[in-house]
Amino acid sequence: MEGARNRAAVYLAGYCVECLWKALIVVRAGREKKPEVLTLFRGTGAHNYDWLRSLYDRYGGQPPPKKDKELAAAFVVVKSWRTDLR
């Protein structure tokens, strides 16, 4: 039971990060491009953090501070998240 809870917690945490990326992308794209962007979030590729990061950059997202090693390390950890952790 304990392992199942841990796995569920990891899955939900990763899903939250994915949703945050998507929210940032929609905000950066702006109201006029929102319908276009929302269609991009369909399919298995829409769960890929590298792809989401590239969309964020494409729509004018601010790069993270280069000196923020803690933030960079956190993204390395979350990148291992997968949808099959459910």
Backbone as CSV, one residue per row, in Angstrom:
resi,resn,N_x,N_y,N_z,CA_x,CA_y,CA_z,C_x,C_y,C_z
1,MET,0.820,-1.200,0.000,0.000,0.000,0.000,0.860,1.259,0.000
2,GLU,1.929,1.251,0.796,2.806,2.424,0.888,3.413,2.769,-0.474
3,GLY,3.875,1.744,-1.205,4.460,1.958,-2.528,3.465,2.557,-3.506
4,ALA,2.217,2.118,-3.439,1.177,2.639,-4.323,0.909,4.114,-4.032
5,ARG,0.925,4.474,-2.756,0.715,5.880,-2.391,1.859,6.751,-2.895
6,ASN,3.077,6.261,-2.717,4.236,7.023,-3.187,4.178,7.217,-4.693
7,ARG,3.837,6.153,-5.384,3.755,6.221,-6.842,2.664,7.211,-7.266
8,ALA,1.538,7.190,-6.585,0.443,8.114,-6.894,0.863,9.559,-6.618
9,ALA,1.584,9.771,-5.542,2.047,11.117,-5.209,3.023,11.632,-6.263
10,VAL,3.913,10.789,-6.715,4.874,11.176,-7.752,4.136,11.490,-9.049
11,TYR,3.177,10.652,-9.396,2.395,10.891,-10.612,1.683,12.236,-10.537
12,LEU,0.993,12.500,-9.427,0.251,13.756,-9.290,1.172,14.974,-9.300
13,ALA,2.325,14.852,-8.674,3.283,15.967,-8.674,3.755,16.261,-10.095
14,GLY,4.060,15.213,-10.849,4.494,15.404,-12.234,3.396,15.989,-13.097
15,TYR,2.179,15.551,-12.863,1.042,16.071,-13.610,0.839,17.555,-13.296
16,CYS,1.056,17.947,-12.063,0.954,19.366,-11.683,1.980,20.204,-12.437
17,VAL,3.197,19.704,-12.532,4.247,20.426,-13.265,3.845,20.557,-14.732
18,GLU,3.325,19.475,-15.306,2.868,19.533,-16.698,1.789,20.602,-16.873
19,CYS,0.828,20.639,-15.976,-0.253,21.627,-16.052,0.282,23.053,-15.896
20,LEU,1.261,23.229,-15.039,1.869,24.554,-14.881,2.564,25.000,-16.168
21,TRP,3.318,24.096,-16.801,3.951,24.422,-18.091,2.892,24.866,-19.088
22,LYS,1.816,24.102,-19.175,0.769,24.413,-20.145,0.094,25.749,-19.847
23,ALA,-0.139,26.035,-18.588,-0.728,27.324,-18.218,0.201,28.477,-18.594
24,LEU,1.488,28.315,-18.343,2.453,29.347,-18.714,2.476,29.562,-20.226
25,ILE,2.405,28.492,-20.981,2.415,28.591,-22.439,1.189,29.344,-22.940
26,VAL,0.022,29.007,-22.402,-1.218,29.672,-22.820,-1.152,31.155,-22.495
27,VAL,-0.665,31.500,-21.329,-0.564,32.914,-20.938,0.405,33.649,-21.860
28,ARG,1.559,33.035,-22.129,2.557,33.664,-22.995,2.058,33.818,-24.426
29,ALA,1.285,32.855,-24.916,0.795,32.904,-26.291,-0.221,34.028,-26.480
30,GLY,-0.959,34.312,-25.438,-1.946,35.383,-25.523,-3.322,34.881,-25.930
31,ARG,-4.278,35.733,-25.723,-5.682,35.383,-25.950,-5.963,34.998,-27.403
32,GLU,-5.354,35.727,-28.336,-5.643,35.468,-29.756,-5.099,34.120,-30.243
33,LYS,-4.055,33.604,-29.624,-3.476,32.323,-30.040,-3.887,31.156,-29.137
34,LYS,-4.711,31.434,-28.151,-5.110,30.389,-27.206,-5.733,29.161,-27.888
35,PRO,-6.704,29.336,-28.811,-7.281,28.146,-29.453,-6.226,27.306,-30.188
36,GLU,-5.312,27.975,-30.861,-4.232,27.282,-31.580,-3.363,26.477,-30.615
37,VAL,-2.995,27.101,-29.513,-2.126,26.450,-28.530,-2.829,25.265,-27.875
38,LEU,-4.078,25.417,-27.531,-4.809,24.329,-26.880,-4.870,23.079,-27.758
39,THR,-4.936,23.254,-29.080,-4.951,22.075,-29.959,-3.610,21.343,-29.928
40,LEU,-2.538,22.047,-29.596,-1.216,21.418,-29.521,-1.092,20.488,-28.318
41,PHE,-1.951,20.648,-27.334,-1.865,19.867,-26.099,-2.557,18.504,-26.199
42,ARG,-2.845,18.059,-27.398,-3.484,16.750,-27.585,-2.439,15.731,-28.006
43,GLY,-2.613,14.506,-27.579,-1.710,13.433,-27.972,-0.628,13.180,-26.936
44,THR,0.107,12.106,-27.143,1.116,11.701,-26.159,2.276,12.674,-26.070
45,GLY,2.599,13.359,-27.159,3.700,14.325,-27.127,3.454,15.478,-26.178
46,ALA,2.202,15.741,-25.884,1.843,16.860,-25.013,2.235,16.627,-23.560
47,HIS,2.751,15.447,-23.250,3.216,15.150,-21.891,4.739,15.266,-21.777
48,ASN,5.389,15.587,-22.871,6.848,15.634,-22.905,7.348,17.000,-22.422
49,TYR,8.090,17.006,-21.330,8.553,18.270,-20.751,9.480,19.044,-21.676
50,ASP,10.339,18.353,-22.424,11.232,19.055,-23.356,10.424,19.765,-24.443
51,TRP,9.405,19.086,-24.937,8.551,19.675,-25.956,7.770,20.866,-25.394
52,LEU,7.257,20.705,-24.182,6.538,21.815,-23.549,7.459,23.005,-23.342
53,ARG,8.688,22.743,-22.939,9.663,23.823,-22.759,9.925,24.536,-24.085
54,SER,10.016,23.778,-25.181,10.246,24.410,-26.484,9.049,25.271,-26.899
55,LEU,7.835,24.826,-26.585,6.651,25.649,-26.856,6.678,26.928,-26.028
56,TYR,7.054,26.792,-24.785,7.163,27.959,-23.902,8.141,28.974,-24.495
57,ASP,9.267,28.494,-24.964,10.254,29.376,-25.594,9.686,29.995,-26.871
58,ARG,9.005,29.187,-27.688,8.458,29.664,-28.962,7.465,30.805,-28.758
59,TYR,6.692,30.724,-27.697,5.686,31.751,-27.444,6.188,32.868,-26.532
60,GLY,7.486,33.011,-26.416,8.056,34.158,-25.722,8.277,34.004,-24.237
61,GLY,8.382,32.779,-23.761,8.639,32.556,-22.335,10.020,33.056,-21.928
62,GLN,10.124,33.501,-20.722,11.396,33.986,-20.194,12.295,32.809,-19.828
63,PRO,13.559,32.871,-20.190,14.460,31.779,-19.788,14.697,31.807,-18.281
64,PRO,14.922,30.637,-17.689,15.214,30.632,-16.248,16.581,31.261,-15.998
65,PRO,16.782,31.798,-14.811,18.086,32.380,-14.503,19.192,31.327,-14.644
66,LYS,20.253,31.654,-15.349,21.327,30.689,-15.599,22.058,30.293,-14.328
67,LYS,22.048,31.142,-13.339,22.787,30.856,-12.111,21.966,30.101,-11.084
68,ASP,20.711,29.829,-11.399,19.839,29.163,-10.442,20.025,27.642,-10.533
69,LYS,21.030,27.128,-9.852,21.347,25.702,-9.908,20.269,24.851,-9.250
70,GLU,19.621,25.387,-8.235,18.553,24.641,-7.558,17.380,24.398,-8.506
71,LEU,17.013,25.426,-9.268,15.923,25.287,-10.228,16.304,24.293,-11.325
72,ALA,17.508,24.386,-11.834,17.982,23.464,-12.871,17.958,22.022,-12.362
73,ALA,18.386,21.813,-11.136,18.383,20.458,-10.555,16.958,19.939,-10.393
74,ALA,16.041,20.816,-10.028,14.642,20.404,-9.856,14.055,19.943,-11.185
75,PHE,14.387,20.625,-12.273,13.870,20.216,-13.577,14.458,18.886,-14.027
76,VAL,15.673,18.593,-13.654,16.265,17.295,-13.980,15.473,16.190,-13.279
77,VAL,15.104,16.422,-12.043,14.332,15.427,-11.287,12.961,15.216,-11.912
78,VAL,12.261,16.282,-12.234,10.899,16.143,-12.757,10.873,15.605,-14.180
79,LYS,11.952,15.753,-14.916,11.980,15.246,-16.285,11.817,13.735,-16.359
80,SER,12.067,13.049,-15.268,11.933,11.596,-15.282,10.471,11.154,-15.163
81,TRP,9.556,12.098,-14.964,8.138,11.778,-14.833,7.595,11.223,-16.148
82,ARG,6.693,10.244,-16.041,6.061,9.635,-17.210,4.584,9.381,-16.903
83,THR,3.804,9.343,-17.942,2.366,9.107,-17.746,2.083,7.688,-17.255
84,ASP,2.979,6.751,-17.498,2.716,5.381,-17.066,2.990,5.151,-15.574
85,LEU,3.246,6.211,-14.833,3.410,6.087,-13.378,2.053,5.917,-12.678
86,ARG,0.983,6.073,-13.411,-0.366,5.949,-12.820,-0.562,4.607,-12.183
